[in-house]
Amino acid sequence: DTGVSQDPRHKITKRGQNVTFRCDPISEHNRLYWYRQTLGQGPEFLTYFQNEAQLEKSRLLSDRFSAERPKGSFSTLEIQRTEQGDSAMYLCASSPEGFDHRMNTEAFFGQGTRLTVV
Amino acid sequence: KQEVTQIPAALSVPEGENLVLNCSFTDSAIYNLQWFRQDPGKGLTSLLLIQSSQREQTSGRLNASLDKSSGRSTLYIAASQPGDSATYLCAVSPTTSGTYKYIFGTGTRLKVLA
């Protein structure tokens, strides 16, 4: 296993189009996260999955955004009717469940998908 | 609301210098703190993870310390090299029940001059 994998690495789309990104976490990591990062800023949390259950969603995740993790393995993030403000790097991360299930553990990030909406 | 601040925002040093990057957070109720490195246009690489019960962690030329009560962490880089040039991000994991997200600072952009 070589780490968290994201596809595509880059996506250019016209405003109003739908886009979908894929994330393959590290095997056996049951926690998966999506973050968004704009230029010069730190990553901002979007959503979190524990296995296939989406347990937390940020207010940043508008109705145009939807994320799934149907079998508790890979995840997809879809943006409908893209806007120029959606242009950003979308980062996926995964982490294992610790000995204390309440605790967060070390997060491993993918290389990200750079979205440009023109 | 937890807020994470990193100072300085940018730093330029000659090769060989020892340097310290600072991270502060407003709420001391954290499970852990993680330092990351990010190269331009790339994802994040985990450098060090410090649990809330720990004071410091070391990996090679990197040493991270944590003072949870004062809401501070430092990343010490010894004998800096041009290859260390990158943005360094710190992130905290709050103990708020039901959340496992990390909250990030805006990073310190480091440039090490040959």
gemmi code that builds the backbone of each chain (N, CA, C; Angstrom):
import gemmi

chains = {
    "A": [
        ("ASP", (0.849, -1.196, 0.000), (0.000, 0.000, 0.000), (0.877, 1.234, 0.000)),
        ("THR", (0.638, 2.126, -0.955), (1.550, 3.247, -1.115), (0.993, 4.528, -0.533)),
        ("GLY", (-0.088, 4.487, 0.156), (-0.622, 5.690, 0.757), (-1.984, 6.041, 0.191)),
        ("VAL", (-2.434, 7.244, 0.526), (-3.728, 7.723, 0.063), (-3.607, 8.156, -1.389)),
        ("SER", (-4.518, 7.677, -2.218), (-4.476, 7.974, -3.640), (-5.690, 8.787, -4.045)),
        ("GLN", (-5.466, 9.862, -4.816), (-6.566, 10.697, -5.285), (-6.538, 10.795, -6.802)),
        ("ASP", (-7.725, 10.831, -7.374), (-7.837, 10.897, -8.831), (-9.044, 11.755, -9.221)),
        ("PRO", (-8.915, 12.671, -10.199), (-7.678, 13.001, -10.909), (-6.780, 13.926, -10.086)),
        ("ARG", (-5.608, 14.201, -10.566), (-4.718, 15.151, -9.890), (-5.098, 16.586, -10.231)),
        ("HIS", (-5.574, 16.768, -11.450), (-5.987, 18.102, -11.894), (-7.292, 17.963, -12.666)),
        ("LYS", (-8.158, 18.986, -12.496), (-9.419, 19.009, -13.226), (-9.743, 20.446, -13.572)),
        ("ILE", (-9.945, 20.702, -14.863), (-10.408, 22.005, -15.314), (-11.808, 21.807, -15.867)),
        ("THR", (-12.745, 22.609, -15.404), (-14.124, 22.447, -15.832), (-14.761, 23.807, -16.054)),
        ("LYS", (-15.792, 23.817, -16.852), (-16.519, 25.062, -17.087), (-17.553, 25.257, -15.981)),
        ("ARG", (-17.787, 26.504, -15.683), (-18.791, 26.839, -14.675), (-20.127, 26.197, -15.021)),
        ("GLY", (-20.743, 25.594, -14.023), (-22.035, 24.956, -14.238), (-21.966, 23.450, -14.454)),
        ("GLN", (-20.767, 22.949, -14.737), (-20.606, 21.507, -14.940), (-20.482, 20.795, -13.591)),
        ("ASN", (-20.751, 19.487, -13.626), (-20.573, 18.661, -12.431), (-19.209, 17.970, -12.492)),
        ("VAL", (-18.581, 17.807, -11.337), (-17.311, 17.082, -11.281), (-17.349, 16.081, -10.132)),
        ("THR", (-16.577, 15.025, -10.284), (-16.494, 14.001, -9.244), (-15.039, 13.625, -9.033)),
        ("PHE", (-14.636, 13.574, -7.771), (-13.282, 13.192, -7.410), (-13.327, 11.873, -6.631)),
        ("ARG", (-12.235, 11.122, -6.757), (-12.167, 9.836, -6.052), (-10.989, 9.835, -5.095)),
        ("CYS", (-11.175, 9.165, -3.965), (-10.106, 8.986, -2.977), (-10.057, 7.527, -2.553)),
        ("ASP", (-8.872, 6.948, -2.622), (-8.636, 5.600, -2.097), (-7.751, 5.716, -0.862)),
        ("PRO", (-8.282, 5.431, 0.310), (-7.501, 5.587, 1.541), (-6.504, 4.443, 1.711)),
        ("ILE", (-5.689, 4.574, 2.734), (-4.793, 3.480, 3.100), (-5.648, 2.304, 3.572)),
        ("SER", (-5.269, 1.130, 3.121), (-6.040, -0.068, 3.461), (-6.225, -0.187, 4.972)),
        ("GLU", (-7.403, -0.553, 5.356), (-7.764, -0.797, 6.757), (-7.888, 0.481, 7.590)),
        ("HIS", (-7.715, 1.646, 6.972), (-8.031, 2.886, 7.680), (-9.536, 3.071, 7.611)),
        ("ASN", (-10.192, 3.073, 8.752), (-11.641, 3.188, 8.692), (-12.121, 4.644, 8.739)),
        ("ARG", (-11.205, 5.579, 8.962), (-11.597, 6.988, 8.995), (-11.108, 7.687, 7.725)),
        ("LEU", (-11.999, 8.459, 7.120), (-11.664, 9.161, 5.876), (-12.215, 10.569, 5.955)),
        ("TYR", (-11.400, 11.525, 5.489), (-11.729, 12.947, 5.581), (-11.556, 13.612, 4.213)),
        ("TRP", (-12.369, 14.622, 3.985), (-12.173, 15.519, 2.854), (-11.930, 16.928, 3.396)),
        ("TYR", (-10.929, 17.583, 2.807), (-10.610, 18.961, 3.150), (-10.522, 19.762, 1.847)),
        ("ARG", (-10.679, 21.074, 1.976), (-10.494, 21.980, 0.857), (-9.449, 23.017, 1.251)),
        ("GLN", (-8.570, 23.308, 0.292), (-7.511, 24.281, 0.558), (-7.431, 25.288, -0.579)),
        ("THR", (-7.561, 26.565, -0.228), (-7.377, 27.631, -1.209), (-5.984, 28.224, -1.034)),
        ("LEU", (-5.561, 28.988, -2.026), (-4.188, 29.470, -2.078), (-3.823, 30.286, -0.842)),
        ("GLY", (-2.730, 29.908, -0.210), (-2.242, 30.665, 0.936), (-2.941, 30.369, 2.246)),
        ("GLN", (-3.871, 29.418, 2.217), (-4.606, 29.074, 3.430), (-4.310, 27.636, 3.860)),
        ("GLY", (-4.631, 27.341, 5.107), (-4.544, 25.957, 5.548), (-5.769, 25.183, 5.093)),
        ("PRO", (-5.683, 23.862, 5.089), (-6.855, 23.058, 4.705), (-8.035, 23.302, 5.646)),
        ("GLU", (-9.241, 23.313, 5.057), (-10.473, 23.468, 5.831), (-11.279, 22.175, 5.750)),
        ("PHE", (-11.757, 21.733, 6.870), (-12.496, 20.480, 6.966), (-13.817, 20.561, 6.206)),
        ("LEU", (-14.112, 19.513, 5.434), (-15.394, 19.428, 4.732), (-16.288, 18.351, 5.333)),
        ("THR", (-15.759, 17.110, 5.412), (-16.599, 16.018, 5.883), (-15.741, 14.852, 6.354)),
        ("TYR", (-16.377, 13.967, 7.154), (-15.660, 12.842, 7.770), (-16.527, 11.592, 7.693)),
        ("PHE", (-15.890, 10.463, 7.366), (-16.550, 9.162, 7.335), (-15.883, 8.218, 8.331)),
        ("GLN", (-16.703, 7.489, 9.040), (-16.242, 6.353, 9.839), (-16.820, 5.128, 9.127)),
        ("ASN", (-15.945, 4.352, 8.505), (-16.394, 3.289, 7.594), (-17.303, 3.905, 6.529)),
        ("GLU", (-18.507, 3.409, 6.362), (-19.369, 3.964, 5.308), (-20.270, 5.080, 5.818)),
        ("ALA", (-20.255, 5.352, 7.097), (-21.147, 6.355, 7.680), (-20.517, 7.746, 7.648)),
        ("GLN", (-21.252, 8.692, 7.096), (-20.805, 10.088, 7.089), (-21.240, 10.715, 8.402)),
        ("LEU", (-20.314, 10.955, 9.302), (-20.636, 11.351, 10.662), (-20.557, 12.848, 10.903)),
        ("GLU", (-19.872, 13.560, 10.051), (-19.739, 14.999, 10.286), (-19.619, 15.726, 8.955)),
        ("LYS", (-20.317, 16.846, 8.850), (-20.264, 17.682, 7.660), (-20.081, 19.123, 8.076)),
        ("SER", (-19.186, 19.810, 7.395), (-18.956, 21.219, 7.663), (-20.029, 22.067, 7.000)),
        ("ARG", (-20.210, 23.268, 7.531), (-21.130, 24.201, 6.878), (-20.603, 24.622, 5.513)),
        ("LEU", (-19.301, 24.398, 5.266), (-18.740, 24.704, 3.955), (-19.325, 23.800, 2.880)),
        ("LEU", (-19.835, 22.644, 3.303), (-20.356, 21.671, 2.350), (-21.792, 22.055, 1.996)),
        ("SER", (-21.911, 22.879, 0.939), (-23.245, 23.333, 0.557), (-24.032, 22.202, -0.088)),
        ("ASP", (-25.270, 22.505, -0.457), (-26.144, 21.497, -1.072), (-25.592, 20.991, -2.396)),
        ("ARG", (-24.682, 21.741, -3.010), (-24.114, 21.306, -4.295), (-23.046, 20.248, -4.115)),
        ("PHE", (-22.614, 20.047, -2.885), (-21.573, 19.074, -2.600), (-22.188, 17.808, -2.011)),
        ("SER", (-21.693, 16.662, -2.469), (-22.106, 15.414, -1.847), (-20.925, 14.452, -1.824)),
        ("ALA", (-20.798, 13.741, -0.727), (-19.711, 12.781, -0.580), (-20.299, 11.443, -0.189)),
        ("GLU", (-19.649, 10.389, -0.683), (-20.095, 9.031, -0.380), (-18.893, 8.142, -0.107)),
        ("ARG", (-19.156, 7.099, 0.657), (-18.164, 6.050, 0.875), (-18.954, 4.745, 0.989)),
        ("PRO", (-19.435, 4.268, -0.144), (-20.469, 3.226, -0.151), (-20.086, 1.913, 0.517)),
        ("LYS", (-18.856, 1.493, 0.408), (-18.478, 0.204, 0.978), (-17.430, 0.357, 2.063)),
        ("GLY", (-17.297, 1.561, 2.535), (-16.316, 1.781, 3.592), (-14.887, 1.743, 3.123)),
        ("SER", (-14.678, 1.766, 1.788), (-13.303, 1.779, 1.290), (-13.044, 3.113, 0.593)),
        ("PHE", (-13.160, 3.165, -0.745), (-12.923, 4.427, -1.452), (-14.080, 5.387, -1.213)),
        ("SER", (-13.818, 6.666, -1.501), (-14.835, 7.704, -1.342), (-14.871, 8.570, -2.600)),
        ("THR", (-16.020, 9.159, -2.859), (-16.157, 10.131, -3.942), (-16.712, 11.428, -3.397)),
        ("LEU", (-16.269, 12.520, -3.980), (-16.776, 13.856, -3.669), (-17.281, 14.451, -4.972)),
        ("GLU", (-18.561, 14.787, -5.013), (-19.154, 15.357, -6.208), (-19.543, 16.793, -5.956)),
        ("ILE", (-19.247, 17.643, -6.910), (-19.691, 19.032, -6.866), (-20.595, 19.252, -8.069)),
        ("GLN", (-21.805, 19.660, -7.814), (-22.749, 19.938, -8.892), (-22.768, 21.430, -9.195)),
        ("ARG", (-23.027, 21.740, -10.460), (-23.178, 23.145, -10.896), (-22.005, 23.982, -10.347)),
        ("THR", (-20.809, 23.617, -10.750), (-19.618, 24.252, -10.199), (-19.621, 25.756, -10.411)),
        ("GLU", (-19.026, 26.452, -9.445), (-18.878, 27.906, -9.481), (-17.392, 28.231, -9.407)),
        ("GLN", (-17.026, 29.437, -9.822), (-15.613, 29.812, -9.794), (-15.055, 29.756, -8.377)),
        ("GLY", (-15.877, 30.018, -7.403), (-15.441, 29.960, -6.011), (-15.119, 28.553, -5.528)),
        ("ASP", (-15.463, 27.551, -6.324), (-15.133, 26.171, -5.950), (-13.695, 25.826, -6.310)),
        ("SER", (-13.038, 26.683, -7.069), (-11.647, 26.437, -7.450), (-10.783, 26.342, -6.202)),
        ("ALA", (-10.117, 25.216, -6.053), (-9.324, 24.951, -4.848), (-8.623, 23.611, -5.019)),
        ("MET", (-7.802, 23.271, -4.017), (-7.231, 21.933, -3.924), (-8.128, 21.138, -2.982)),
        ("TYR", (-8.577, 19.965, -3.429), (-9.404, 19.105, -2.589), (-8.537, 17.945, -2.108)),
        ("LEU", (-8.405, 17.873, -0.798), (-7.508, 16.903, -0.178), (-8.299, 15.830, 0.548)),
        ("CYS", (-7.836, 14.616, 0.413), (-8.422, 13.488, 1.121), (-7.386, 12.961, 2.110)),
        ("ALA", (-7.847, 12.527, 3.260), (-6.951, 11.959, 4.262), (-7.609, 10.744, 4.894)),
        ("SER", (-6.791, 9.850, 5.421), (-7.336, 8.707, 6.152), (-6.522, 8.485, 7.417)),
        ("SER", (-7.149, 7.835, 8.376), (-6.455, 7.510, 9.622), (-7.060, 6.248, 10.208)),
        ("PRO", (-6.271, 5.520, 10.991), (-6.802, 4.317, 11.624), (-7.546, 4.678, 12.896)),
        ("GLU", (-8.349, 3.777, 13.381), (-8.993, 3.992, 14.670), (-7.994, 3.622, 15.750)),
        ("GLY", (-7.871, 4.486, 16.758), (-6.899, 4.247, 17.808), (-7.419, 3.296, 18.862)),
        ("PHE", (-6.564, 3.017, 19.841), (-6.973, 2.127, 20.927), (-8.126, 2.722, 21.718)),
        ("ASP", (-8.191, 4.039, 21.733), (-9.322, 4.748, 22.319), (-10.125, 5.311, 21.154)),
        ("HIS", (-11.307, 4.773, 20.910), (-12.053, 5.150, 19.712), (-12.433, 6.630, 19.699)),
        ("ARG", (-12.324, 7.278, 20.849), (-12.679, 8.699, 20.875), (-11.544, 9.563, 20.341)),
        ("MET", (-10.348, 9.025, 20.338), (-9.194, 9.827, 20.000), (-8.974, 9.889, 18.509)),
        ("ASN", (-8.462, 11.017, 18.076), (-8.027, 11.104, 16.693), (-6.613, 10.546, 16.595)),
        ("THR", (-6.289, 9.981, 15.480), (-4.986, 9.370, 15.263), (-4.272, 10.073, 14.118)),
        ("GLU", (-3.068, 9.617, 13.786), (-2.275, 10.289, 12.771), (-2.983, 10.224, 11.427)),
        ("ALA", (-3.099, 11.384, 10.799), (-3.769, 11.478, 9.506), (-2.745, 11.475, 8.383)),
        ("PHE", (-3.069, 10.744, 7.325), (-2.211, 10.665, 6.146), (-2.991, 11.227, 4.962)),
        ("PHE", (-2.363, 12.157, 4.267), (-3.037, 12.856, 3.187), (-2.595, 12.355, 1.814)),
        ("GLY", (-3.515, 12.493, 0.848), (-3.175, 12.248, -0.532), (-2.559, 13.480, -1.171)),
        ("GLN", (-2.282, 13.380, -2.474), (-1.649, 14.477, -3.199), (-2.649, 15.549, -3.616)),
        ("GLY", (-3.931, 15.279, -3.430), (-4.926, 16.285, -3.718), (-5.389, 16.296, -5.170)),
        ("THR", (-6.561, 16.884, -5.374), (-7.085, 17.163, -6.713), (-7.218, 18.661, -6.847)),
        ("ARG", (-6.516, 19.229, -7.810), (-6.589, 20.677, -8.054), (-7.732, 20.949, -9.017)),
        ("LEU", (-8.767, 21.656, -8.554), (-9.917, 21.995, -9.384), (-9.831, 23.449, -9.815)),
        ("THR", (-9.969, 23.662, -11.111), (-10.053, 25.014, -11.662), (-11.360, 25.133, -12.417)),
        ("VAL", (-12.180, 26.082, -12.007), (-13.467, 26.338, -12.668), (-13.321, 27.605, -13.497)),
        ("VAL", (-13.536, 27.471, -14.794), (-13.355, 28.628, -15.692), (-14.695, 29.135, -16.237)),
    ],
    "B": [
        ("LYS", (-14.552, 28.517, 19.951), (-14.152, 27.964, 18.666), (-12.627, 27.898, 18.600)),
        ("GLN", (-12.119, 26.740, 18.256), (-10.675, 26.559, 18.183), (-10.090, 27.312, 17.007)),
        ("GLU", (-9.032, 28.077, 17.257), (-8.313, 28.770, 16.194), (-6.826, 28.470, 16.321)),
        ("VAL", (-6.193, 28.263, 15.181), (-4.779, 27.919, 15.144), (-4.031, 28.994, 14.371)),
        ("THR", (-2.959, 29.493, 14.971), (-2.179, 30.572, 14.370), (-0.732, 30.138, 14.244)),
        ("GLN", (-0.135, 30.463, 13.105), (1.275, 30.129, 12.906), (2.068, 31.390, 12.607)),
        ("ILE", (3.161, 31.527, 13.331), (4.041, 32.674, 13.179), (5.487, 32.185, 13.067)),
        ("PRO", (6.304, 32.735, 12.114), (5.908, 33.756, 11.150), (5.170, 33.145, 9.961)),
        ("ALA", (4.577, 33.972, 9.133), (3.901, 33.475, 7.933), (4.911, 33.035, 6.889)),
        ("ALA", (6.066, 33.694, 6.876), (7.119, 33.334, 5.924), (8.470, 33.556, 6.583)),
        ("LEU", (9.435, 32.756, 6.161), (10.754, 32.791, 6.777), (11.789, 32.404, 5.731)),
        ("SER", (12.863, 33.191, 5.662), (13.935, 32.901, 4.723), (15.242, 32.870, 5.508)),
        ("VAL", (15.977, 31.764, 5.417), (17.197, 31.603, 6.203), (18.308, 31.028, 5.326)),
        ("PRO", (19.560, 31.292, 5.685), (20.663, 30.661, 4.952), (20.823, 29.210, 5.369)),
        ("GLU", (21.334, 28.418, 4.473), (21.542, 27.004, 4.738), (22.401, 26.802, 5.979)),
        ("GLY", (22.045, 25.796, 6.773), (22.823, 25.469, 7.952), (22.277, 26.044, 9.244)),
        ("GLU", (21.383, 27.013, 9.142), (20.822, 27.616, 10.356), (19.833, 26.686, 11.037)),
        ("ASN", (19.814, 26.796, 12.368), (18.760, 26.144, 13.143), (17.585, 27.116, 13.222)),
        ("LEU", (16.360, 26.602, 13.135), (15.224, 27.514, 13.149), (14.050, 26.919, 13.907)),
        ("VAL", (13.161, 27.831, 14.320), (11.984, 27.453, 15.105), (10.733, 28.017, 14.449)),
        ("LEU", (9.761, 27.153, 14.233), (8.454, 27.570, 13.731), (7.460, 27.460, 14.886)),
        ("ASN", (6.575, 28.427, 14.963), (5.648, 28.501, 16.082), (4.207, 28.222, 15.668)),
        ("CYS", (3.485, 27.587, 16.557), (2.073, 27.292, 16.362), (1.365, 27.551, 17.688)),
        ("SER", (0.278, 28.302, 17.654), (-0.495, 28.522, 18.873), (-1.962, 28.200, 18.615)),
        ("PHE", (-2.642, 27.734, 19.643), (-4.047, 27.370, 19.511), (-4.800, 27.901, 20.720)),
        ("THR", (-6.070, 28.239, 20.510), (-6.819, 28.976, 21.525), (-7.475, 28.082, 22.570)),
        ("ASP", (-7.749, 26.834, 22.248), (-8.420, 25.929, 23.179), (-7.480, 24.766, 23.493)),
        ("SER", (-7.142, 24.610, 24.758), (-6.158, 23.590, 25.140), (-6.750, 22.172, 25.175)),
        ("ALA", (-8.047, 22.052, 24.956), (-8.693, 20.728, 24.973), (-8.465, 20.035, 23.630)),
        ("ILE", (-7.292, 19.421, 23.512), (-6.948, 18.735, 22.264), (-6.509, 17.315, 22.573)),
        ("TYR", (-6.713, 16.412, 21.592), (-6.193, 15.051, 21.720), (-4.736, 14.992, 21.306)),
        ("ASN", (-4.436, 15.668, 20.205), (-3.075, 15.659, 19.717), (-2.842, 16.827, 18.768)),
        ("LEU", (-1.598, 16.993, 18.380), (-1.193, 18.032, 17.444), (-0.266, 17.386, 16.416)),
        ("GLN", (-0.460, 17.735, 15.162), (0.327, 17.119, 14.097), (0.968, 18.211, 13.258)),
        ("TRP", (2.233, 18.024, 12.924), (2.947, 18.913, 12.020), (3.042, 18.242, 10.648)),
        ("PHE", (2.803, 19.062, 9.608), (2.857, 18.588, 8.240), (3.796, 19.472, 7.417)),
        ("ARG", (4.268, 18.896, 6.340), (5.017, 19.637, 5.335), (4.217, 19.596, 4.036)),
        ("GLN", (4.197, 20.738, 3.314), (3.506, 20.778, 2.027), (4.393, 21.469, 1.002)),
        ("ASP", (4.747, 20.758, -0.051), (5.481, 21.344, -1.169), (4.481, 21.998, -2.122)),
        ("PRO", (4.907, 22.991, -2.884), (3.971, 23.732, -3.749), (3.149, 22.826, -4.657)),
        ("GLY", (1.844, 22.994, -4.613), (0.946, 22.231, -5.469), (0.784, 20.773, -5.095)),
        ("LYS", (1.298, 20.393, -3.939), (1.260, 18.988, -3.529), (0.374, 18.793, -2.302)),
        ("GLY", (0.220, 17.531, -1.917), (-0.518, 17.215, -0.706), (0.334, 17.422, 0.531)),
        ("LEU", (-0.161, 16.944, 1.658), (0.524, 17.117, 2.933), (1.268, 15.848, 3.315)),
        ("THR", (2.464, 16.041, 3.845), (3.259, 14.932, 4.357), (3.349, 15.066, 5.865)),
        ("SER", (2.948, 14.009, 6.574), (3.010, 14.040, 8.030), (4.460, 14.006, 8.502)),
        ("LEU", (4.788, 14.913, 9.419), (6.143, 14.976, 9.962), (6.192, 14.375, 11.373)),
        ("LEU", (5.387, 14.926, 12.253), (5.401, 14.493, 13.650), (3.999, 14.601, 14.218)),
        ("LEU", (3.655, 13.645, 15.072), (2.387, 13.662, 15.803), (2.722, 13.666, 17.288)),
        ("ILE", (2.156, 14.631, 18.024), (2.367, 14.678, 19.467), (1.026, 14.466, 20.155)),
        ("GLN", (0.939, 13.429, 20.975), (-0.271, 13.210, 21.756), (-0.333, 14.253, 22.880)),
        ("SER", (-1.532, 14.506, 23.374), (-1.708, 15.555, 24.383), (-0.942, 15.265, 25.667)),
        ("SER", (-0.651, 13.991, 25.918), (0.081, 13.623, 27.132), (1.588, 13.723, 26.959)),
        ("GLN", (2.038, 14.004, 25.737), (3.473, 14.058, 25.460), (3.953, 15.503, 25.455)),
        ("ARG", (5.271, 15.670, 25.666), (5.864, 17.010, 25.657), (6.596, 17.275, 24.354)),
        ("GLU", (7.152, 16.205, 23.756), (7.879, 16.421, 22.516), (8.010, 15.119, 21.736)),
        ("GLN", (8.331, 15.285, 20.448), (8.605, 14.168, 19.552), (9.763, 14.562, 18.662)),
        ("THR", (10.584, 13.573, 18.305), (11.754, 13.850, 17.478), (11.797, 12.887, 16.306)),
        ("SER", (12.217, 13.432, 15.159), (12.440, 12.604, 13.980), (13.575, 13.222, 13.178)),
        ("GLY", (14.730, 12.587, 13.235), (15.874, 13.114, 12.509), (16.244, 14.508, 12.983)),
        ("ARG", (16.272, 15.454, 12.043), (16.618, 16.846, 12.395), (15.430, 17.649, 12.919)),
        ("LEU", (14.290, 17.018, 13.048), (13.083, 17.710, 13.493), (12.762, 17.362, 14.943)),
        ("ASN", (12.358, 18.391, 15.686), (11.896, 18.185, 17.052), (10.682, 19.068, 17.259)),
        ("ALA", (9.593, 18.460, 17.678), (8.376, 19.223, 17.956), (8.074, 19.144, 19.442)),
        ("SER", (7.714, 20.271, 20.021), (7.329, 20.313, 21.426), (5.889, 20.762, 21.554)),
        ("LEU", (5.287, 20.408, 22.668), (3.890, 20.781, 22.920), (3.742, 21.236, 24.358)),
        ("ASP", (3.187, 22.436, 24.537), (2.804, 22.936, 25.847), (1.300, 23.178, 25.779)),
        ("LYS", (0.550, 22.163, 26.155), (-0.898, 22.224, 25.967), (-1.532, 23.310, 26.817)),
        ("SER", (-1.043, 23.485, 28.013), (-1.670, 24.447, 28.924), (-1.559, 25.873, 28.407)),
        ("SER", (-0.472, 26.178, 27.717), (-0.309, 27.533, 27.185), (-0.750, 27.613, 25.732)),
        ("GLY", (-1.162, 26.492, 25.152), (-1.651, 26.491, 23.782), (-0.560, 26.753, 22.757)),
        ("ARG", (0.593, 26.130, 22.943), (1.704, 26.394, 22.029), (2.421, 25.117, 21.632)),
        ("SER", (2.923, 25.138, 20.394), (3.801, 24.083, 19.909), (4.889, 24.734, 19.070)),
        ("THR", (6.065, 24.140, 19.101), (7.144, 24.624, 18.248), (7.707, 23.461, 17.453)),
        ("LEU", (8.130, 23.767, 16.238), (8.846, 22.806, 15.399), (10.255, 23.338, 15.204)),
        ("TYR", (11.216, 22.588, 15.697), (12.622, 22.964, 15.606), (13.251, 22.166, 14.469)),
        ("ILE", (13.899, 22.888, 13.554), (14.610, 22.237, 12.453), (16.093, 22.542, 12.618)),
        ("ALA", (16.880, 21.516, 12.770), (18.319, 21.686, 12.955), (19.041, 21.636, 11.609)),
        ("ALA", (20.075, 22.447, 11.510), (20.954, 22.419, 10.332), (20.146, 22.419, 9.038)),
        ("SER", (19.392, 23.483, 8.826), (18.467, 23.533, 7.692), (19.187, 23.352, 6.354)),
        ("GLN", (18.448, 22.766, 5.398), (18.962, 22.486, 4.060), (17.991, 23.046, 3.031)),
        ("PRO", (18.474, 23.344, 1.820), (17.559, 23.848, 0.778), (16.362, 22.922, 0.543)),
        ("GLY", (16.551, 21.630, 0.722), (15.462, 20.671, 0.563), (14.370, 20.795, 1.611)),
        ("ASP", (14.633, 21.557, 2.664), (13.613, 21.796, 3.691), (12.631, 22.879, 3.268)),
        ("SER", (12.919, 23.556, 2.177), (12.035, 24.629, 1.712), (10.659, 24.072, 1.376)),
        ("ALA", (9.651, 24.598, 2.030), (8.273, 24.116, 1.896), (7.404, 24.958, 2.823)),
        ("THR", (6.108, 24.673, 2.810), (5.202, 25.260, 3.799), (4.976, 24.237, 4.906)),
        ("TYR", (5.084, 24.694, 6.141), (4.900, 23.832, 7.300), (3.583, 24.203, 7.985)),
        ("LEU", (2.747, 23.206, 8.165), (1.419, 23.395, 8.740), (1.302, 22.634, 10.053)),
        ("CYS", (0.666, 23.252, 11.024), (0.322, 22.506, 12.230), (-1.197, 22.370, 12.287)),
        ("ALA", (-1.643, 21.307, 12.923), (-3.074, 21.035, 13.026), (-3.363, 20.395, 14.373)),
        ("VAL", (-4.481, 20.775, 14.986), (-4.869, 20.210, 16.278), (-6.156, 19.431, 16.127)),
        ("SER", (-6.283, 18.414, 16.953), (-7.470, 17.578, 16.975), (-8.223, 17.861, 18.269)),
        ("PRO", (-9.384, 18.530, 18.195), (-10.102, 18.906, 19.425), (-10.753, 17.700, 20.088)),
        ("THR", (-11.007, 17.821, 21.382), (-11.611, 16.724, 22.126), (-13.133, 16.790, 22.127)),
        ("THR", (-13.672, 17.729, 21.362), (-15.121, 17.844, 21.279), (-15.722, 16.501, 20.886)),
        ("SER", (-16.691, 16.070, 21.665), (-17.276, 14.754, 21.442), (-17.851, 14.626, 20.041)),
        ("GLY", (-17.539, 13.533, 19.396), (-18.124, 13.238, 18.092), (-17.403, 13.839, 16.917)),
        ("THR", (-16.313, 14.548, 17.155), (-15.583, 15.102, 16.031), (-14.179, 14.542, 16.004)),
        ("TYR", (-13.710, 14.265, 14.797), (-12.359, 13.741, 14.629), (-11.552, 14.590, 13.657)),
        ("LYS", (-12.063, 15.761, 13.321), (-11.373, 16.569, 12.326), (-10.140, 17.216, 12.926)),
        ("TYR", (-9.240, 17.608, 12.042), (-8.105, 18.423, 12.412), (-8.394, 19.869, 12.015)),
        ("ILE", (-7.951, 20.798, 12.834), (-8.073, 22.228, 12.537), (-6.682, 22.760, 12.265)),
        ("PHE", (-6.521, 23.366, 11.088), (-5.201, 23.762, 10.620), (-4.927, 25.242, 10.820)),
        ("GLY", (-3.653, 25.549, 10.964), (-3.186, 26.920, 10.842), (-2.962, 27.242, 9.366)),
        ("THR", (-2.543, 28.485, 9.091), (-2.352, 28.898, 7.698), (-0.949, 28.604, 7.202)),
        ("GLY", (-0.074, 28.123, 8.080), (1.230, 27.673, 7.644), (2.324, 28.712, 7.718)),
        ("THR", (3.553, 28.212, 7.719), (4.755, 29.050, 7.609), (5.495, 28.614, 6.351)),
        ("ARG", (5.703, 29.575, 5.437), (6.439, 29.267, 4.199), (7.925, 29.473, 4.466)),
        ("LEU", (8.655, 28.383, 4.381), (10.089, 28.409, 4.678), (10.891, 28.313, 3.393)),
        ("LYS", (11.891, 29.189, 3.298), (12.825, 29.116, 2.186), (14.233, 29.069, 2.766)),
        ("VAL", (14.967, 28.020, 2.429), (16.346, 27.861, 2.883), (17.252, 28.128, 1.693)),
        ("LEU", (18.090, 29.135, 1.839), (18.946, 29.590, 0.744), (20.276, 28.853, 0.748)),
        ("ALA", (20.666, 28.378, -0.443), (21.943, 27.653, -0.564), (23.133, 28.605, -0.480)),
    ],
}
model = gemmi.Model(1)
for chain_id, residues in chains.items():
    chain = gemmi.Chain(chain_id)
    for i, (resn, *xyz) in enumerate(residues, 1):
        res = gemmi.Residue()
        res.name, res.seqid = resn, gemmi.SeqId(i, " ")
        for name, pos in zip(("N", "CA", "C"), xyz):
            atom = gemmi.Atom()
            atom.name, atom.element = name, gemmi.Element(name[0])
            atom.pos, atom.b_iso = gemmi.Position(*pos), 0.0
            res.add_atom(atom)
        chain.add_residue(res)
    model.add_chain(chain)
structure = gemmi.Structure()
structure.add_model(model)
structure.setup_entities()
